[in-house]
Amino acid sequence: MPFAQPTTPSLPPSGAPVRGRGLSILLTAAAIVVIAAGVREAAGIISPILAAAFISMIAILPLALLQGKLGMPRWLALLIVLALTLGGALGIGFYLNQSVAQLTPMLPEYQERIDALMLSGLEAIRDRGVDIDVDRIMAEAHSWKLRDFADVIVYGLAKTLQNLVFVLLVSAFIIAEASSVPEKLRIAFPNAMQGPGLGSIADKVRSFLVVITQLNVVLAVINYAACLVLDVPFPFLLSFLVFFLNYIPTIGAIAASAIVVLITLVTHGWGAAIAMAVVQGLSGLVIGSVLQPKMLGSRLGLSPLVVLLSLVVWGYLLGIAGTVFAVPLTISVKIVLDQTDDLRSLSVLLGDA
């Protein structure tokens, strides 16, 4: 009786789909949805922690400077940095509160000026032969009030100040333990800290935040000087809006410039508004197109489309904090994906050309 010849398993032909790949994709997509839902549910906790981490990353730099180059004892350098951080945050909060308190009573007058400008502009368009219903457009425009927009800003500011104590407390503890955190990470995650791992996330996020903060400070100073020269009211509030909104890529810069130019138009007319628009445009062009690419270089490694979509995704999950920290969060996600064999393809899709 002849023996049966052993058979070798047949391999799938080249280009045939690998069994189980579809299930893996579905499980990955389901995991992303579950994680996103959890992040959105915990946004009230995550957002203040992100703000504390941001403050800490900026404050750690002078701490290293005082300890390293100036040779101060750690306790003294830590005390100075904490005092500057707490004092600066409280001072900014105080001046913002004062500016908003001064702005609120003037909103009805500004609303009347905006209505007058809109009416004159619409009548000028109609006089040039364009068939428009001025009364209907003005009635629809009245459904949106400047006070409603201001109430949103005041509510957001009040909510931020409510979290300020918690943010500063967490920041203080992060700064106090900053020197020991790298050593803890090296011991706890020895493999992840070697090469482009957790250390790369911290370095990239820190370098991005430091560079963007420096550029935003320059923009705020330019805006403050322009407000003083043109005698635009609330220069500190407007400069802070320019500083804060420019953390949001592209959209934030446009919104900040539009707000400043609109306030200038309402208070001083078209001449001053055009001058302010020129200042905003030139400063944004020089800093955004010349200085920022030189200072950041290829540190981001993100596609421009991904940067824009990240604003939508993180804004939906975390609100305004998500739009501010969209780029650092996406950088962190990309680096984590780089470290996994089965998800590295997603990292490639997030990267630039």
TORDREN-473799 format. One record per residue: x, y, z of N, C-alpha, C in turn. Coordinates in steps of 0.1 Angstrom, whole numbers, plus 5000, padded with zeros to 4 digits. Example, Ala and Ser with C-alpha at 12.3 -4.5 7.8 and 13.67 -1.06 7.14 Angstrom:
BEGIN
   nx   ny   nz  cax  cay  caz   cx   cy   cz
 5132 4943 5078 5123 4955 5078 5132 4967 5078
 5128 4978 5071 5137 4989 5071 5129 5000 5079
END
This chain:
BEGIN
   nx   ny   nz  cax  cay  caz   cx   cy   cz
 5009 4988 5000 5000 5000 5000 5009 5012 5000
 5008 5020 4990 5017 5032 4989 5013 5042 5000
 5024 5049 5005 5022 5059 5015 5018 5072 5008
 5009 5079 5015 5004 5092 5009 5015 5103 5011
 5017 5110 5000 5028 5120 5000 5023 5132 5009
 5032 5137 5017 5028 5149 5025 5026 5161 5016
 5016 5168 5020 5012 5180 5012 5017 5193 5019
 5022 5202 5012 5026 5215 5017 5015 5225 5016
 5013 5233 5026 5002 5243 5025 5005 5253 5014
 4994 5256 5007 4996 5265 4995 4996 5279 5000
 5005 5287 4995 5006 5301 4999 4996 5310 4990
 4991 5320 4996 4982 5329 4987 4990 5335 4976
 4984 5336 4964 4991 5342 4953 4994 5356 4956
 5004 5361 4949 5009 5375 4951 4997 5384 4948
 4995 5394 4957 4985 5404 4955 4972 5400 4961
 4970 5387 4966 4957 5383 4972 4956 5388 4986
 4944 5392 4990 4942 5397 5004 4946 5387 5014
 4952 5392 5025 4956 5383 5036 4944 5381 5045
 4941 5369 5048 4929 5366 5057 4931 5372 5070
 4921 5379 5075 4922 5385 5089 4926 5399 5088
 4930 5404 5077 4934 5418 5076 4922 5428 5078
 4911 5424 5072 4899 5432 5073 4894 5433 5087
 4895 5422 5094 4891 5422 5108 4900 5431 5117
 4913 5431 5114 4922 5439 5121 4919 5454 5118
 4916 5457 5106 4912 5471 5103 4900 5476 5111
 4890 5467 5111 4878 5470 5118 4880 5472 5133
 4888 5463 5139 4892 5464 5153 4899 5477 5156
 4908 5481 5147 4916 5493 5149 4906 5505 5148
 4897 5505 5139 4888 5516 5137 4878 5517 5150
 4874 5505 5155 4866 5505 5166 4873 5510 5179
 4886 5507 5180 4894 5512 5191 4895 5527 5191
 4897 5532 5178 4899 5547 5177 4886 5554 5181
 4874 5548 5177 4861 5554 5181 4860 5554 5196
 4863 5543 5202 4861 5542 5217 4870 5551 5224
 4883 5552 5220 4892 5562 5226 4887 5576 5224
 4883 5579 5212 4878 5593 5209 4866 5596 5218
 4857 5587 5220 4845 5589 5228 4850 5592 5243
 4860 5584 5247 4864 5586 5261 4871 5599 5263
 4879 5604 5253 4886 5617 5253 4875 5628 5254
 4865 5627 5245 4854 5637 5245 4847 5638 5258
 4845 5626 5264 4837 5626 5277 4846 5632 5288
 4859 5630 5288 4868 5635 5298 4874 5648 5295
 4868 5656 5285 4874 5668 5280 4876 5678 5292
 4866 5678 5301 4867 5688 5312 4879 5686 5321
 4884 5674 5322 4896 5671 5330 4909 5672 5321
 4908 5667 5309 4920 5667 5300 4924 5681 5297
 4915 5690 5294 4919 5704 5289 4927 5711 5300
 4923 5712 5312 4932 5719 5322 4945 5712 5324
 4946 5699 5323 4959 5692 5324 4968 5696 5312
 4962 5697 5300 4970 5701 5288 4975 5715 5290
 4966 5724 5295 4971 5738 5298 4982 5738 5308
 4981 5730 5319 4992 5729 5329 5005 5724 5323
 5004 5714 5314 5015 5708 5307 5022 5719 5298
 5014 5727 5292 5019 5738 5283 5027 5748 5291
 5021 5753 5302 5027 5762 5311 5040 5757 5316
 5040 5744 5320 5052 5738 5326 5063 5737 5316
 5060 5733 5303 5071 5732 5293 5077 5745 5290
 5070 5756 5291 5076 5769 5289 5084 5773 5301
 5079 5770 5313 5085 5775 5326 5098 5766 5329
 5099 5754 5323 5110 5746 5326 5123 5752 5320
 5121 5759 5309 5133 5765 5302 5141 5775 5311
 5134 5785 5317 5142 5794 5327 5147 5786 5339
 5140 5775 5343 5145 5767 5354 5158 5761 5351
 5159 5756 5339 5172 5750 5334 5183 5760 5333
 5179 5772 5328 5188 5783 5327 5194 5788 5340
 5185 5789 5350 5190 5794 5363 5198 5783 5370
 5195 5770 5368 5203 5760 5375 5216 5757 5367
 5215 5757 5354 5227 5754 5346 5237 5765 5344
 5233 5776 5337 5243 5786 5334 5246 5795 5345
 5236 5798 5354 5238 5807 5365 5242 5800 5378
 5240 5787 5378 5245 5779 5389 5237 5781 5402
 5224 5784 5401 5216 5786 5413 5213 5773 5419
 5211 5772 5432 5206 5760 5439 5192 5757 5433
 5189 5744 5433 5176 5740 5427 5164 5746 5434
 5165 5746 5447 5153 5751 5454 5151 5766 5452
 5162 5774 5450 5161 5788 5447 5156 5791 5433
 5161 5783 5423 5157 5785 5410 5142 5781 5408
 5138 5770 5415 5124 5765 5415 5115 5776 5421
 5119 5782 5432 5111 5792 5438 5109 5804 5429
 5120 5809 5422 5119 5820 5413 5109 5817 5402
 5111 5805 5396 5103 5802 5384 5088 5801 5388
 5085 5794 5400 5072 5793 5404 5065 5807 5407
 5073 5816 5413 5068 5829 5416 5065 5837 5403
 5074 5836 5393 5072 5842 5381 5060 5837 5373
 5058 5823 5374 5047 5817 5367 5034 5820 5373
 5033 5819 5386 5021 5823 5393 5017 5837 5392
 5027 5846 5394 5025 5860 5393 5021 5864 5379
 5027 5859 5369 5024 5862 5355 5010 5858 5351
 5006 5846 5355 4993 5841 5352 4982 5849 5359
 4984 5852 5372 4974 5860 5379 4974 5874 5374
 4985 5880 5370 4985 5893 5364 4978 5894 5351
 4980 5884 5342 4973 5884 5330 4958 5882 5332
 4954 5874 5341 4940 5872 5344 4934 5885 5350
 4941 5892 5358 4936 5905 5363 4934 5915 5352
 4944 5917 5343 4942 5927 5333 4931 5923 5323
 4930 5910 5320 4919 5906 5311 4906 5909 5317
 4904 5906 5330 4892 5909 5337 4888 5924 5336
 4899 5932 5339 4897 5947 5338 4893 5951 5324
 4899 5946 5314 4896 5950 5300 4882 5946 5296
 4878 5934 5300 4864 5929 5297 4854 5938 5304
 4857 5942 5317 4848 5950 5324 4846 5964 5318
 4857 5969 5312 4856 5982 5305 4849 5981 5292
 4851 5969 5285 4845 5968 5272 4830 5966 5272
 4825 5959 5282 4810 5955 5282 4801 5967 5281
 4803 5978 5289 4793 5990 5288 4794 5997 5274
 4805 5995 5266 4806 6001 5254 4800 5993 5242
 4796 5981 5244 4791 5973 5234 4779 5978 5226
 4769 5984 5233 4758 5990 5225 4762 6001 5215
 4772 6010 5220 4777 6020 5211 4784 6014 5199
 4792 6004 5201 4799 5997 5190 4789 5990 5181
 4779 5985 5186 4768 5978 5178 4762 5988 5168
 4759 6000 5174 4753 6011 5165 4763 6015 5154
 4776 6016 5157 4786 6020 5147 4787 6009 5136
 4786 5996 5140 4787 5985 5131 4775 5986 5122
 4763 5988 5128 4751 5989 5119 4752 6000 5109
 4757 6012 5114 4758 6023 5105 4768 6020 5093
 4779 6013 5096 4789 6010 5086 4783 6000 5076
 4775 5990 5081 4769 5980 5072 4758 5987 5063
 4750 5996 5069 4740 6003 5062 4746 6011 5050
 4756 6019 5054 4763 6027 5043 4769 6019 5032
 4775 6008 5036 4781 5999 5026 4771 5992 5017
 4760 5988 5023 4749 5982 5015 4743 5992 5005
 4740 6004 5010 4734 6014 5002 4744 6018 4990
 4757 6018 4993 4767 6021 4983 4766 6010 4972
 4765 5997 4976 4764 5986 4966 4751 5987 4958
 4740 5991 4965 4727 5992 4958 4728 6004 4948
 4735 6015 4952 4736 6026 4943 4744 6023 4930
 4752 6013 4931 4760 6009 4919 4752 6000 4910
 4740 5998 4913 4732 5990 4904 4729 5975 4908
 4734 5971 4919 4732 5958 4924 4719 5957 4931
 4710 5947 4927 4697 5946 4932 4698 5938 4946
 4697 5945 4957 4697 5939 4970 4687 5945 4978
 4682 5937 4988 4672 5942 4997 4679 5946 5010
 4681 5959 5011 4689 5964 5022 4682 5962 5036
 4669 5964 5036 4661 5962 5048 4662 5948 5053
 4660 5938 5044 4660 5924 5048 4674 5920 5053
 4684 5925 5046 4698 5921 5051 4701 5927 5064
 4697 5939 5067 4699 5945 5080 4691 5938 5091
 4679 5934 5087 4671 5927 5097 4677 5913 5101
 4683 5906 5091 4690 5894 5093 4702 5896 5101
 4709 5907 5098 4721 5910 5106 4719 5914 5120
 4707 5919 5123 4703 5922 5137 4701 5910 5146
 4699 5899 5139 4697 5886 5147 4710 5882 5154
 4721 5888 5149 4734 5885 5155 4739 5898 5162
 4740 5898 5175 4744 5909 5183 4759 5908 5187
 4765 5920 5188 4779 5920 5193 4779 5916 5207
 4769 5919 5215 4768 5914 5229 4768 5899 5230
 4761 5892 5221 4761 5878 5221 4776 5872 5220
 4783 5878 5210 4797 5874 5208 4805 5877 5221
 4803 5888 5226 4811 5892 5238 4807 5883 5250
 4794 5879 5251 4790 5870 5262 4797 5857 5261
 4799 5852 5248 4807 5840 5247 4821 5841 5252
 4827 5853 5248 4841 5855 5253 4842 5856 5268
 4832 5864 5274 4832 5865 5288 4830 5852 5295
 4821 5844 5290 4818 5831 5296 4831 5822 5295
 4837 5822 5283 4849 5814 5282 4860 5819 5291
 4861 5832 5293 4871 5837 5302 4868 5834 5316
 4855 5835 5320 4852 5831 5334 4854 5816 5337
 4852 5808 5327 4854 5793 5328 4869 5791 5329
 4877 5798 5322 4892 5796 5323 4897 5801 5336
 4892 5812 5341 4896 5816 5355 4892 5807 5366
 4881 5800 5364 4876 5790 5373 4886 5778 5374
 4892 5775 5363 4902 5764 5362 4916 5769 5365
 4918 5782 5366 4931 5787 5368 4938 5782 5380
 4932 5781 5391 4938 5776 5403 4943 5762 5401
 4934 5753 5396 4938 5739 5393 4950 5738 5384
 4949 5746 5373 4960 5746 5363 4973 5750 5369
 4973 5761 5377 4985 5766 5383 4990 5756 5393
 4981 5749 5400 4986 5740 5410 4992 5728 5404
 4986 5722 5393 4992 5711 5386 5005 5716 5379
 5006 5728 5374 5018 5733 5368 5029 5733 5378
 5026 5738 5390 5037 5739 5400 5042 5725 5404
 5034 5715 5405 5039 5702 5408 5047 5696 5396
 5043 5699 5384 5050 5694 5372 5064 5701 5372
 5064 5714 5374 5077 5721 5374 5086 5716 5385
 5080 5713 5397 5088 5709 5408 5095 5695 5406
 5088 5687 5398 5093 5673 5395 5100 5672 5381
 5102 5684 5375 5107 5683 5361 5120 5676 5360
 5129 5679 5370 5143 5673 5369 5143 5658 5371
 5133 5653 5378 5133 5638 5380 5125 5630 5370
 5116 5637 5362 5108 5630 5353 5115 5622 5343
 5126 5628 5336 5133 5620 5326 5139 5608 5331
 5145 5608 5343 5151 5596 5349 5140 5586 5352
 5129 5590 5357 5118 5581 5360 5113 5574 5347
 5112 5581 5336 5108 5576 5323 5119 5566 5318
 5131 5569 5320 5142 5560 5315 5142 5547 5323
 5138 5547 5336 5138 5535 5344 5125 5527 5341
 5114 5534 5340 5101 5528 5338 5099 5522 5323
 5104 5530 5313 5103 5526 5299 5116 5526 5293
 5125 5517 5296 5139 5518 5290 5139 5517 5275
 5131 5508 5269 5131 5506 5255 5124 5518 5248
 5113 5524 5254 5107 5535 5247 5115 5548 5247
 5124 5549 5257 5132 5561 5258 5144 5561 5249
 5147 5549 5243 5158 5548 5234 5154 5551 5220
 5161 5560 5213 5158 5563 5200 5146 5573 5199
 5139 5573 5188 5127 5582 5187 5115 5577 5194
 5115 5576 5207 5104 5572 5215 5097 5583 5223
 5095 5580 5236 5089 5590 5244 5097 5603 5245
 5111 5602 5245 5119 5613 5245 5117 5622 5233
 5115 5616 5221 5112 5623 5209 5099 5631 5210
 5089 5625 5216 5076 5632 5218 5078 5645 5226
 5085 5644 5237 5087 5655 5246 5096 5666 5239
 5106 5662 5232 5115 5671 5225 5107 5679 5214
 5100 5671 5206 5093 5678 5195 5082 5687 5199
 5074 5683 5209 5063 5691 5214 5069 5703 5221
 5080 5701 5229 5086 5713 5236 5091 5723 5226
 5099 5718 5216 5105 5727 5206 5094 5735 5199
 5083 5728 5195 5072 5734 5188 5066 5745 5196
 5062 5742 5209 5056 5751 5218 5065 5763 5221
 5077 5761 5223 5087 5772 5226 5088 5782 5214
 5089 5776 5202 5091 5785 5190 5078 5792 5187
 5066 5785 5188 5053 5792 5185 5051 5803 5196
 5054 5800 5208 5052 5810 5219 5061 5822 5216
 5073 5820 5212 5082 5832 5209 5076 5840 5198
 5072 5834 5187 5066 5841 5176 5053 5848 5180
 5045 5842 5188 5033 5848 5192 5035 5860 5201
 5046 5859 5209 5049 5871 5217 5053 5883 5208
 5061 5880 5198 5065 5890 5188 5053 5896 5182
 5043 5888 5177 5031 5893 5171 5023 5901 5181
 5022 5897 5194 5015 5905 5204 5021 5918 5206
 5034 5919 5207 5041 5932 5209 5039 5941 5197
 5040 5936 5185 5037 5944 5173 5023 5949 5173
 5014 5941 5177 5000 5945 5178 4998 5956 5188
 5004 5954 5200 5003 5964 5211 5008 5977 5207
 5020 5977 5200 5026 5990 5195 5017 5996 5185
 5011 5988 5176 5002 5994 5166 4989 6000 5172
 4984 5993 5182 4972 5999 5189 4976 6012 5196
 4988 6013 5202 4991 6025 5209 4993 6037 5198
 5000 6034 5187 5002 6044 5177 4989 6049 5171
 4979 6039 5168 4967 6043 5162 4956 6047 5172
 4960 6046 5185 4950 6050 5196 4938 6041 5197
 4940 6028 5194 4929 6018 5194 4927 6014 5209
 4915 6013 5214 4912 6010 5228 4915 5995 5231
 4917 5992 5243 4919 5979 5248 4931 5972 5242
 4942 5979 5242 4954 5973 5235 4959 5959 5241
 4958 5958 5255 4962 5946 5261 4953 5934 5258
 4940 5937 5258 4930 5926 5255 4932 5922 5240
 4934 5931 5231 4935 5927 5217 4949 5920 5215
 4959 5925 5222 4972 5918 5220 4972 5904 5226
 4965 5902 5237 4964 5889 5242 4956 5880 5233
 4945 5885 5227 4938 5877 5217 4947 5873 5205
 4955 5882 5201 4965 5879 5190 4974 5868 5194
 4980 5869 5207 4989 5859 5212 4982 5846 5213
 4970 5845 5219 4963 5833 5222 4958 5826 5209
 4952 5834 5200 4945 5828 5188 4956 5823 5178
 4968 5828 5178 4978 5824 5169 4984 5810 5172
 4980 5804 5183 4983 5790 5186 4975 5781 5177
 4964 5786 5172 4955 5778 5163 4960 5781 5149
 4965 5771 5142 4971 5773 5129 4961 5779 5119
 4966 5789 5112 4959 5795 5100 4946 5802 5105
 4936 5794 5109 4923 5800 5113 4924 5810 5124
 4932 5806 5134 4934 5815 5146 4940 5829 5142
 4950 5828 5133 4957 5841 5128 4947 5849 5121
 4938 5843 5112 4929 5851 5105 4918 5857 5114
 4913 5849 5124 4903 5854 5133 4909 5866 5142
 4921 5864 5146 4927 5875 5155 4929 5888 5147
 4934 5887 5135 4936 5899 5126 4922 5905 5123
 4912 5897 5121 4899 5903 5117 4893 5910 5129
 4895 5905 5141 4889 5911 5153 4896 5925 5156
 4909 5925 5154 4917 5937 5157 4913 5948 5146
 4912 5944 5134 4909 5953 5123 4894 5958 5125
 4885 5949 5129 4871 5953 5131 4870 5964 5142
 4877 5961 5154 4876 5971 5165 4882 5984 5160
 4893 5984 5152 4899 5996 5147 4889 6004 5138
 4882 5996 5130 4873 6002 5120 4861 6009 5128
 4856 6002 5138 4845 6007 5146 4848 6020 5154
 4860 6020 5159 4864 6031 5168 4871 6043 5160
 4877 6040 5149 4885 6051 5142 4882 6052 5127
 4874 6044 5121 4871 6046 5107 4880 6038 5098
 4878 6040 5085 4884 6032 5075 4899 6035 5074
 4904 6047 5076 4918 6050 5074 4926 6042 5084
 4923 6043 5097 4930 6035 5107 4929 6020 5105
 4917 6016 5101 4914 6002 5099 4923 5996 5087
 4925 6004 5077 4934 6000 5066 4948 5999 5071
 4952 6009 5078 4966 6009 5084 4968 5997 5093
 4958 5994 5101 4960 5982 5110 4960 5969 5102
 4952 5969 5091 4952 5957 5083 4965 5954 5076
 4972 5965 5072 4985 5964 5066 4995 5959 5077
 4994 5964 5089 5003 5959 5100 5001 5944 5102
 4988 5940 5104 4985 5926 5106 4990 5917 5095
 4987 5922 5082 4991 5914 5071 5006 5912 5070
 5014 5923 5071 5028 5923 5070 5035 5914 5081
 5030 5917 5093 5036 5909 5105 5033 5894 5103
 5020 5891 5099 5017 5877 5098 5025 5871 5086
 5027 5878 5075 5034 5873 5064 5049 5870 5068
 5055 5880 5074 5069 5878 5078 5071 5867 5088
 5063 5867 5098 5065 5857 5109 5060 5843 5104
 5049 5843 5097 5043 5830 5094 5050 5823 5082
 5055 5832 5072 5061 5826 5060 5076 5826 5060
 5082 5834 5068 5097 5835 5068 5103 5830 5081
 5099 5836 5093 5105 5832 5105 5101 5818 5110
 5088 5815 5109 5084 5802 5115 5089 5790 5107
 5090 5790 5094 5096 5779 5087 5111 5777 5090
 5118 5789 5092 5132 5788 5095 5134 5783 5109
 5126 5787 5119 5128 5783 5133 5123 5769 5135
 5112 5765 5129 5107 5751 5131 5113 5741 5121
 5117 5745 5109 5122 5736 5100 5113 5725 5097
 5118 5712 5098 5110 5700 5095 5106 5693 5108
 5105 5701 5119 5102 5695 5132 5088 5689 5132
 5079 5695 5125 5065 5690 5125 5063 5677 5119
 5067 5676 5106 5066 5663 5099 5051 5660 5096
 5042 5670 5096 5028 5667 5094 5024 5673 5080
 5015 5667 5074 5009 5672 5062 5000 5684 5065
 5001 5694 5056 4992 5706 5059 4977 5703 5060
 4973 5693 5052 4959 5688 5053 4956 5682 5066
 4966 5674 5071 4964 5668 5085 4963 5679 5095
 4971 5689 5094 4971 5700 5104 4957 5707 5104
 4951 5709 5092 4938 5715 5092 4928 5706 5097
 4928 5693 5094 4918 5683 5099 4920 5681 5114
 4932 5682 5119 4934 5680 5133 4927 5691 5141
 4926 5703 5136 4918 5713 5143 4904 5709 5144
 4898 5703 5134 4884 5699 5135 4883 5687 5145
 4891 5677 5144 4890 5666 5152 4892 5669 5167
 4904 5675 5170 4907 5678 5184 4898 5689 5189
 4893 5698 5181 4883 5708 5185 4870 5702 5189
 4866 5692 5182 4854 5684 5185 4855 5677 5198
 4867 5671 5200 4869 5662 5212 4871 5671 5225
 4879 5682 5223 4883 5689 5235 4879 5704 5236
 4872 5708 5226 4867 5722 5226 4879 5731 5222
 4879 5743 5227 4889 5753 5223 4903 5749 5227
 4904 5741 5238 4917 5736 5241 4923 5727 5231
 4913 5719 5224 4918 5710 5214 4923 5717 5202
 4917 5729 5198 4922 5736 5187 4936 5742 5190
 4938 5747 5202 4951 5753 5206 4962 5742 5206
 4959 5730 5211 4969 5720 5212 4968 5709 5201
 4961 5713 5190 4959 5703 5180 4972 5698 5174
 4981 5707 5171 4993 5703 5164 5002 5695 5174
 5005 5699 5186 5013 5691 5196 5006 5677 5198
 4993 5676 5199 4987 5663 5201 4988 5654 5189
 4987 5660 5177 4989 5652 5165 5003 5647 5163
 5012 5656 5167 5027 5652 5167 5029 5640 5176
 5023 5641 5188 5025 5630 5197 5019 5617 5192
 5007 5618 5186 5000 5606 5181 5009 5600 5169
 5014 5608 5161 5022 5604 5150 5035 5596 5155
 5041 5602 5165 5054 5595 5170 5050 5582 5176
 5039 5581 5183 5035 5568 5189 5032 5558 5178
 5025 5563 5168 5022 5553 5157 5035 5549 5150
 5046 5557 5150 5058 5553 5144 5065 5542 5151
 5062 5540 5164 5068 5530 5172 5061 5517 5172
 5050 5516 5164 5043 5503 5163 5043 5498 5149
 5046 5485 5148 5048 5479 5135 5035 5479 5127
 5024 5475 5134 5011 5473 5126 5004 5486 5124
 5008 5498 5130 5001 5510 5128 5010 5521 5122
 5022 5517 5117 5031 5526 5112 5026 5532 5098
 5017 5524 5092 5011 5529 5079 5003 5542 5082
 4996 5542 5093 4988 5554 5097 4997 5566 5099
 5009 5564 5104 5018 5575 5106 5023 5580 5093
 5025 5572 5083 5029 5576 5070 5018 5585 5064
 5006 5582 5066 4995 5590 5061 4994 5604 5067
 4998 5605 5080 4998 5617 5087 5010 5626 5083
 5021 5620 5078 5033 5628 5075 5032 5636 5063
 5042 5645 5061 5043 5654 5049 5049 5646 5038
 5051 5654 5027 5056 5647 5015 5071 5643 5017
END
